């Protein structure tokens, strides 16, 4: 890419764009319905920045750690601009917990799988601490190590461990409420 090879950018886009977009979408979950379109814009911005300055990646950390750090910073900037522009507070009514409609047609097994996936995504979005949400996404979805997450979040590893512990605990409580299970 440093030599201007557009094919290199295309390959990078194909391998990472969907993951970056999902990561950014979770960062922008408090933006409500705008989260999808904002995530698309931020993802494009991330790859545009990489295209303009590919040598910013110097190899000191794993590529995915660096890429998610770039994406996280862009998402934070986007959220700040949006909040300044709209001058509104984050959305998050608890009544929405029971108002998410089922959209998974088909056999019962497919319906259950779709509902479980929806429940997990919904509960991830509802985590009040965005740093817990981010740590859980990087750990569970991207299979990143605690050390890499710490570098991405620019904090000590023990802080990441604490975020993962509390994030999983909060996620479990939300899922139990969503699925109508008793708290254990």
DAJO-V59871 format. One record per helix or strand. SS is the DSSP state (H for helix, E for strand). FROM is the first residue (numbers start at 1). TO is the last residue. If there is no record, write none. Layout:
# DAJO-V59871
SS;FROM;TO
SS;FROM;TO
This chain:
# DAJO-V59871
H;6;27
H;29;52
H;54;56
H;63;86
H;94;98
H;108;126
H;130;141
H;146;153
H;157;179
